[in-house]
Amino acid sequence: MTDGQKRFHPAWLLAEFVSFFKNTWFIIVFLYVVKADQHTGWIMWGKYLFAAAAAGTLLYTVLKWLTHTYEMTDSSIVLREGVFVKSQRNVPFDRIQNTHTAANFLHRMLGMTSLTLETGTNEGESPATFSMITQQESAAILELVQNQKQHGDPERTAAPGKKIYFQSSRKDNIKAACTSLSFFALFPILLGLYTQIDDVFSLDESTRQAAGYFKNHLWLLVPLVIGALVLSILVGYVQTAMKYGKYEIAADADRIYISKGMLSSSAFSIQKNRVQAIMIQQSLLKRVFGMAEIKLISAGSTGSEELETNSLYPFMAKREAYELLKQLLPAYQIEEEMSRLPKKVLLLRLIRPYYGTAAVGILLAIFKNEWLWITGVVFLIAILSRILNYAFTSYLRKGTFIQIRKGGFVNETFLTRRERIQQIEVSHSWLQRKFNTGTLQFTNRSKPVQVSTLEDLPREEVSEFYGWYKEKYIVQDR
């Protein structure tokens, strides 16, 4: 049943206006506050041009709000948009796989939220986004989508109530702040603020005077440095708590639900049967602290920073993360015993050309010859990275599952099922042929397309992997 065409809530206009002024406040302050008394030359023309551009932008925003509508029908959501060029898009309910809600500070202040409905296609089609709607309207849309999907599948019954599997604590936030290095966030913020102020008010002389004063009073640096460290730690903790506080992972028989955030909140749900693969990431610090981040790769993922919530808690203890994955998706089991690459592959990787190091050396030789020694440091880092990459690269083929682990300073473990792999590609470079090895490339359906590579695999293993993948079509034909 349709309720007719609807526009976004008028609060959408306010959000767009706030966004415009947030992005242009520095220009406004410079032209109309700092240079308020100057009415000649390029300053005058700058004021006129900015005023005209602002008026045009605000008018276009109003027209956009008037022409952008959505309509709920019996089987789909109809989105109509376009100020000068009209377009209409139908999003069938049965193609909606993942849902995502988010509420920033302005949303929460106005009692609004945003809603994103992701489809399972990967042909460049963007998700259906409602950037400013009431929470009641968002809940109604989600309920309608769920009801229509159940109605379209008679064998599907309503899932039992959600069970909470994880809730973050203050201890988790402290660990997250330490391992994410967010306590360094204060310094780029202060540097950016200094740069913007220096563009308007020249601070070179003031900076030199301050440096000279502290040079003559070195003892003052001790409390100053301590105060800066304490402040940066507090800022880092608050920033981490705002982003990862109230992190909750729940699930029912059909879906996994992830919510997070305090000042700005977001929630994400994904169908269990739509999970294409599992990605486990461990940075050097996380390996030291025994933590791991597990990401769920789905056909509806967009890969954007905004929809980052398809990650299970990024700072969870490794064993706890594996146990949680086992409870949420019993079919996906992480194995630690895996096959290693032969020792000859280490030699192969070490003798490969070092194009990055060569580029750094050439640029330094041309522009900064006295810094040419940096090339040696880059070369040593490249060698260490290749050794670590060889040491951590391993693979496993078990039944219909394949698991790949690789990385140096950052480790990645990729686990997927054969039926989820869209295609497999085999390649052999000239150097690989000399060492009787090859490269396997797996492609999984997601947005963007997930491509996983296993390099320098023995040719016999490459053939076995290829034959293993071909069995997928033999099983399907039966």
Residue pairs with C-beta under 8 A, 6 or more apart in sequence:
1 74
2 71
2 72
2 73
2 74
3 71
3 72
4 71
5 69
5 70
5 71
5 80
6 69
6 70
6 71
7 65
7 66
7 68
7 69
8 65
8 68
8 70
8 130
8 131
8 132
8 133
9 112
9 132
9 133
9 134
9 137
10 65
11 110
11 112
11 132
12 65
12 131
12 132
13 61
13 62
13 65
14 106
14 110
15 106
15 107
15 131
15 132
16 61
16 65
17 58
17 61
18 106
20 54
20 57
20 58
20 61
21 28
24 50
24 54
26 196
27 50
28 50
29 200
30 200
31 43
31 46
31 47
31 50
32 47
34 200
35 43
38 44
60 83
63 83
64 81
64 83
67 80
67 81
67 82
67 83
67 86
68 79
68 80
68 81
69 79
69 80
69 81
70 77
70 78
70 79
70 80
70 130
71 77
71 78
71 80
72 78
72 141
72 144
74 148
75 92
75 93
75 94
75 148
75 152
76 90
76 91
76 92
76 93
77 90
77 91
77 93
77 117
77 128
77 141
78 88
78 89
78 90
78 91
79 88
79 89
79 90
79 91
79 128
80 86
80 87
80 88
80 89
81 87
89 128
91 117
91 119
91 128
93 144
93 145
93 148
93 149
93 152
94 148
94 149
94 152
95 119
95 120
95 121
96 117
96 118
96 119
96 128
96 145
96 149
97 118
97 119
97 120
97 270
97 271
97 274
97 298
97 299
97 300
98 117
98 118
98 268
98 269
98 270
98 271
98 274
98 298
98 300
98 301
98 310
99 115
99 116
99 117
99 118
99 142
99 145
99 268
99 269
100 115
100 116
100 118
100 266
100 267
100 268
100 269
100 307
100 309
101 113
101 114
101 115
101 116
101 138
101 266
101 267
101 268
102 113
102 114
102 116
102 264
102 265
102 266
102 267
102 306
103 112
103 113
103 114
103 264
103 265
103 266
104 263
104 264
105 263
105 264
106 112
107 113
107 114
107 132
107 264
108 263
108 264
108 265
111 134
111 135
112 132
112 133
112 134
112 135
113 133
113 134
113 135
113 138
114 129
114 130
114 131
114 132
114 133
115 129
115 130
115 133
115 138
115 141
115 142
116 127
116 128
116 129
116 130
116 307
117 127
117 128
117 129
117 141
117 145
118 127
118 300
118 301
118 302
118 307
118 447
119 125
119 127
119 128
119 300
120 274
120 299
120 300
120 445
122 299
122 445
122 446
122 447
122 448
122 449
127 300
127 302
130 137
130 138
130 141
133 141
149 156
150 156
150 157
150 158
159 252
159 253
159 254
159 255
160 252
160 253
161 252
162 250
162 251
162 252
162 257
163 250
163 251
163 252
164 248
164 249
164 250
165 249
165 250
165 251
165 324
165 327
165 328
166 247
166 248
166 249
166 312
166 313
166 316
166 324
167 246
167 247
167 248
167 249
168 244
168 245
168 246
168 247
168 248
168 260
168 313
172 244
172 247
172 313
172 315
172 316
173 237
173 240
173 241
173 244
173 245
174 237
175 289
175 291
175 315
176 182
176 240
176 244
176 314
176 315
177 183
177 233
177 236
177 237
177 239
177 240
177 241
178 289
179 283
179 285
179 286
179 289
179 291
179 315
180 240
180 314
180 315
181 236
181 285
182 236
182 237
182 239
182 240
183 232
183 233
183 235
183 236
183 237
184 232
184 236
185 232
185 235
185 236
185 239
186 228
186 231
186 232
186 235
186 236
187 232
189 235
194 203
197 203
198 204
214 220
214 221
214 224
241 262
242 261
242 262
242 263
242 264
243 260
243 261
243 264
244 260
244 261
244 313
244 314
244 315
245 260
245 261
245 262
246 259
246 260
246 261
246 262
246 265
247 258
247 259
247 260
247 313
248 257
248 258
248 259
248 260
249 256
249 257
249 258
249 312
249 313
249 324
249 328
250 256
250 257
251 257
251 272
251 327
251 328
254 271
254 272
254 273
255 269
255 270
255 271
255 272
256 269
256 270
256 272
256 296
256 328
256 329
257 267
257 268
257 269
258 267
258 268
258 269
258 270
258 309
258 310
258 311
258 312
259 265
259 266
259 267
259 268
259 309
260 266
260 267
260 309
266 309
267 309
268 307
268 309
268 310
270 296
270 298
270 300
270 310
271 298
272 328
272 329
274 298
274 299
274 300
275 296
275 297
275 298
275 329
275 332
276 297
276 298
276 299
276 416
276 420
276 444
276 445
276 446
276 450
277 297
277 414
277 415
277 416
277 417
277 420
277 444
277 446
277 450
277 452
278 294
278 295
278 296
278 297
278 325
278 329
278 332
278 334
278 413
278 414
278 415
278 416
279 294
279 295
279 297
279 412
279 413
279 414
279 415
280 292
280 293
280 294
280 295
280 321
280 334
280 411
280 412
280 413
280 414
280 415
281 292
281 293
281 295
281 410
281 411
281 412
281 413
282 291
282 292
282 293
282 318
282 407
282 410
282 411
282 412
283 409
283 410
284 409
284 410
286 292
286 293
286 315
287 411
290 317
290 318
290 319
291 315
291 316
291 317
291 318
291 321
292 316
292 317
292 318
292 321
292 322
293 311
293 312
293 313
293 314
293 315
293 316
293 321
294 311
294 312
294 316
294 321
294 324
294 325
295 310
295 311
295 312
296 310
296 311
296 312
297 310
297 416
297 444
297 446
297 450
298 310
298 446
299 445
299 446
299 447
300 446
300 447
301 307
301 310
301 446
301 447
302 447
303 446
303 447
303 448
312 321
312 324
312 325
313 321
316 324
322 334
325 332
325 334
326 332
326 333
331 417
332 401
332 415
333 401
334 403
334 413
334 415
335 396
335 398
335 403
337 396
338 394
338 395
338 396
338 403
338 405
339 394
339 395
339 396
339 461
340 393
340 394
341 390
341 393
341 394
341 456
341 457
341 458
342 458
344 435
345 390
345 435
345 437
345 456
346 387
346 390
347 435
348 431
348 432
348 435
348 437
348 456
349 386
349 389
349 390
349 456
350 383
350 386
350 387
351 431
352 386
352 431
354 379
354 382
356 378
356 382
357 375
357 378
357 379
357 382
360 374
360 375
360 378
361 372
361 375
361 378
364 371
364 372
364 374
364 375
365 372
384 408
385 408
385 409
386 408
387 408
388 407
388 408
388 409
389 406
389 407
389 408
392 405
392 406
392 407
392 408
392 411
393 405
393 406
393 407
393 454
393 455
393 456
394 404
394 405
394 406
395 402
395 403
395 404
395 405
395 454
395 457
395 461
396 402
396 403
397 403
397 464
397 465
397 468
400 417
400 418
400 419
401 415
401 416
401 417
401 418
402 415
402 416
402 417
402 418
402 421
402 442
402 465
402 468
403 413
403 414
403 415
404 413
404 414
404 415
404 442
404 452
404 454
405 411
405 412
405 413
405 414
406 412
406 454
406 455
414 452
416 442
416 444
416 452
418 468
418 469
418 471
418 472
419 472
420 444
420 445
421 442
421 443
421 444
421 469
421 472
422 443
422 444
422 445
422 449
423 442
423 443
424 440
424 441
424 442
424 443
424 465
424 466
424 469
425 440
425 441
425 443
426 438
426 439
426 440
426 441
426 462
426 466
427 438
427 439
427 441
428 437
428 438
428 439
428 459
429 439
432 438
432 439
432 456
435 456
436 458
436 459
437 456
437 457
437 458
437 459
437 462
438 456
438 457
438 459
438 462
439 453
439 454
439 455
439 456
439 457
440 453
440 454
440 457
440 462
440 465
440 466
441 451
441 452
441 453
441 454
442 451
442 452
442 453
442 454
443 449
443 450
443 451
444 450
444 451
444 452
457 465
